[in-house]
């Protein structure tokens, strides 16, 4: 007798497939990580198409974050290094 192999590879897999719960959990963790990286640099609201303008925006965002870091250490508010607004207020 010839074994019947399903066309769908998920049906003939020996490894357990991830459930919807684990997919959602991984996606949530990924989205949180992306937001943690994008928000301080100002990349979450980026509307630039040219790569040269994008490079300039990234450099300016990096400089701004470094200035905020220096200011926060000088005035001893090290817990506010991610937000210039809360640092100044």
C-alpha positions in Angstrom: 0.0 0.0 0.0 1.3 3.5 -0.9 1.1 6.1 1.8 -1.1 9.0 1.0 0.7 12.3 1.4 -1.4 15.4 1.8 -0.9 18.3 -0.5 -1.0 20.6 2.4 2.5 20.3 4.1 1.1 21.2 7.5 -1.0 18.0 7.6 2.1 15.7 6.9 4.5 17.5 9.2 6.0 15.7 12.2 6.7 18.9 14.0 3.9 20.7 15.9 2.7 23.8 14.2 2.6 27.0 16.2 -0.8 27.9 17.5 -2.5 31.2 17.1 -1.7 32.2 20.6 2.1 31.9 20.2 1.8 33.7 16.8 0.0 36.6 18.5 2.5 36.7 21.4 5.5 36.8 19.1 3.9 39.5 17.0 3.1 41.6 20.1 6.7 41.3 21.3 8.0 42.3 17.8 5.7 45.3 17.6 6.8 46.5 21.1 10.4 46.1 20.2 9.9 48.1 17.0 8.1 50.9 18.8 10.9 51.0 21.5 13.5 51.5 18.7 11.4 53.8 16.4 9.8 56.3 18.9 12.9 57.9 20.4 14.5 58.3 17.0 11.4 59.8 15.5 11.0 57.1 12.9 7.5 56.2 13.7 6.1 59.2 11.8 8.6 59.3 9.0 7.3 60.5 5.6 10.5 60.6 3.5 11.1 58.8 0.2 14.6 59.8 -0.7 17.5 57.9 1.0 19.7 61.0 1.3 17.0 62.8 3.3 16.4 59.7 5.4 20.1 59.6 6.3 20.0 63.2 7.2 16.9 62.6 9.4 18.6 59.7 11.2 21.8 61.7 11.8 19.8 64.6 13.2 17.7 62.3 15.4 20.8 60.7 16.7 22.4 64.1 17.5 19.2 65.2 19.2 19.1 62.1 21.4 22.8 62.6 22.4 22.1 66.2 23.3 19.1 65.1 25.4 21.3 62.5 27.1 24.0 65.0 27.9 21.5 67.5 29.3 19.8 64.8 31.4 23.1 63.8 33.0 24.1 67.4 33.7 20.8 68.2 35.5 20.7 64.7 37.3 17.5 63.5 35.7 18.8 60.3 34.2 15.4 58.6 34.1 14.1 61.1 31.5 16.6 60.5 28.7 14.1 59.4 26.1 11.9 62.5 26.0 13.2 66.0 25.5 9.7 67.4 26.4 9.7 65.9 29.9 13.4 66.8 30.3 12.7 70.5 29.7 9.4 70.7 31.5 
